């Protein structure tokens, strides 16, 4: 099912503006190139409106905030809305500090996002206005598990409906919902959590999928989650003795580079609720 959404990315080569985490900006650029899209990175307030104007999608990631970049996020987001471009918010570390939480909530109040993507703790913070996020990792007590899956599905549906957008919660089990339908995805490897930036990469990847598939946003968002998880599985299968997390990062990018629709269709692991 999901393969055609990847093929559309490769056919259309969308240009994506990323205001993203300085820790992972190079990896975000490379994952976009690997899937057939093109990245531009800019957070300077005087630059972002022009850059956003020539792109089809805007990926806002709050992982490394400063006053100038925050101003850039608001300016770029409003311009993207004005031009009806695809927009995604990655509220990295929301709940870990007042600045992060207030910035994410402020962005949601002033910008219409097509997708909000984060871990369960970050999304719960946005839903409640406070949280217990520890760094950028999901709080253990808030992890989506088979035991609490029904409650998590209900939560993500309700939040997506309340915000009138698609919400993607990623972790060991991934959830992607538009408020009515929820994709439950089980691709990926636990070792992906040992690499800085797989979530940041996914946000860039997802934005490209949205731009390339404007008539099927929910499925496109789910397809990108599936592709990233499958890349984690393929990348891990290619690891050899002596390889570590640095090599694994590269193997994940290589797996996206070599992935096609047929590979994605064969490897996808999901259900719909």
SVG drawing of the C-alpha trace seen along z (x, -y; Angstrom):
<svg xmlns="http://www.w3.org/2000/svg" viewBox="-13 -40 48 50">
<polyline fill="none" stroke="black" stroke-width="0.4" points="0.0,0.0 2.6,-2.6 5.1,-2.1 3.3,-4.5 3.7,-7.3 7.5,-6.9 7.5,-6.6 5.6,-10.0 8.4,-11.6 11.0,-10.3 8.9,-11.5 8.2,-15.0 11.5,-15.7 9.9,-18.1 11.8,-21.0 11.6,-21.1 12.5,-24.1 13.8,-22.8 14.2,-25.0 15.7,-22.1 17.9,-20.8 21.6,-21.9 22.6,-18.6 21.1,-16.7 20.8,-19.1 23.2,-17.2 21.4,-14.0 18.0,-15.6 19.5,-17.0 20.9,-13.6 17.7,-11.6 15.8,-14.1 18.3,-13.6 18.2,-9.8 14.4,-9.7 14.6,-11.9 13.7,-15.2 15.8,-18.4 16.5,-20.2 17.0,-23.8 18.0,-24.9 17.5,-28.4 16.3,-29.9 17.4,-33.6 14.2,-35.7 15.2,-38.0 15.7,-34.9 13.0,-32.4 10.0,-34.0 11.9,-34.0 13.1,-30.4 9.7,-29.1 8.2,-30.8 10.2,-28.6 9.6,-25.4 6.6,-23.1 6.8,-22.2 8.1,-23.5 9.5,-21.3 9.8,-23.2 11.8,-21.4 12.4,-23.1 15.3,-21.0 17.9,-23.8 16.0,-27.0 17.3,-30.6 15.4,-33.9 16.3,-34.5 15.3,-31.0 12.0,-31.2 11.2,-34.4 12.2,-32.6 9.8,-29.8 6.8,-32.1 7.7,-34.1 8.2,-31.0 5.1,-29.3 2.9,-32.2 4.3,-32.5 3.8,-28.8 0.1,-29.1 -0.3,-32.1 1.0,-30.1 -0.9,-26.9 2.3,-24.9 2.6,-21.7 3.7,-22.3 4.9,-20.0 5.8,-20.7 8.3,-18.5 8.1,-19.7 11.4,-18.2 11.8,-18.2 8.4,-19.9 7.9,-19.5 11.6,-19.6 11.7,-23.4 9.3,-26.3 10.8,-27.8 10.3,-24.7 6.8,-24.1 5.7,-27.7 7.3,-27.9 5.5,-24.7 2.2,-25.8 2.6,-29.3 3.5,-27.9 0.4,-25.7 -1.8,-28.7 -0.6,-30.9 0.3,-28.5 -1.9,-25.8 0.1,-22.6 -0.8,-19.7 1.1,-17.3 2.4,-17.4 5.0,-14.6 6.7,-13.7 7.0,-11.1 4.2,-10.3 5.5,-12.6 5.9,-15.6 2.4,-15.1 1.0,-14.8 2.7,-18.0 1.0,-19.8 -2.3,-18.3 -2.1,-19.4 0.3,-22.4 2.8,-20.7 4.7,-17.4 7.5,-15.3 9.6,-14.9 13.2,-13.9 15.5,-15.4 14.2,-14.4 13.3,-10.8 9.8,-9.7 9.2,-9.2 9.1,-5.5 5.8,-5.7 4.3,-7.3 5.6,-4.7 3.1,-3.2 2.9,0.5 0.6,3.4 -0.9,3.2 -2.0,-0.5 -2.4,-0.6 -6.2,-1.1 -5.9,-4.1 -3.0,-5.5 -5.1,-5.2 -8.0,-7.0 -5.7,-9.7 -4.1,-10.4 -7.4,-10.4 -8.8,-12.9 -5.8,-15.2 -5.8,-15.1 -9.5,-15.9 -9.1,-18.7 -6.2,-20.3 -7.8,-19.5 -4.6,-18.0 -2.7,-14.7 -0.8,-13.7 2.0,-11.2 3.3,-9.6 6.5,-7.7 8.2,-5.1 8.4,-1.4 4.8,-1.4 4.0,-4.3 0.5,-5.9 -0.6,-8.2 -4.1,-9.6 -6.3,-12.3 -8.9,-12.1 -11.0,-9.4 -8.6,-6.7 -5.4,-5.6 -2.5,-3.7 -0.7,-1.5 2.8,-0.8 5.3,1.7 8.3,1.4 11.7,0.4 14.4,1.5 15.0,0.6 18.6,-0.2 17.3,-3.3 17.0,-5.0 20.8,-4.8 21.2,-7.2 20.7,-11.0 18.3,-12.3 16.2,-9.5 13.1,-11.4 14.4,-14.6 15.1,-12.7 11.6,-11.4 10.1,-14.8 12.1,-15.9 11.1,-12.7 7.5,-13.1 7.3,-16.6 8.6,-15.5 6.0,-12.7 3.2,-15.3 4.3,-17.6 4.5,-14.8 1.1,-13.3 -1.2,-16.3 -4.4,-14.3 -3.6,-11.6 -1.9,-13.2 -2.8,-10.6 -1.5,-7.7 1.5,-9.7 2.4,-10.5 2.0,-6.8 4.0,-5.7 7.0,-7.9 6.9,-6.4 6.8,-2.9 9.7,-3.8 11.9,-5.1 11.1,-2.0 11.8,0.4 15.1,-1.5 16.0,-0.8 15.4,2.9 17.2,3.1 20.1,1.0 20.5,3.3 20.5,6.4 23.5,5.0 25.6,4.4 28.7,6.4 31.1,7.1 32.8,3.9 30.0,1.6 28.4,-0.8 25.8,-3.5 27.7,-5.8 27.7,-3.1 24.1,-2.3 23.1,-5.9 24.6,-5.7 23.1,-2.4 19.6,-3.8 20.2,-6.6 21.5,-4.1 18.4,-2.0 16.2,-4.9 18.4,-5.7 18.0,-2.2 14.3,-1.8 11.6,-1.6 7.9,-1.1 8.1,2.6 10.5,2.9 8.3,0.7 5.2,2.6 6.8,5.9 8.2,4.7 5.4,2.6 3.9,3.8 0.7,1.9 -2.9,2.2 -5.7,-0.4 -8.0,-1.2"/>
</svg>
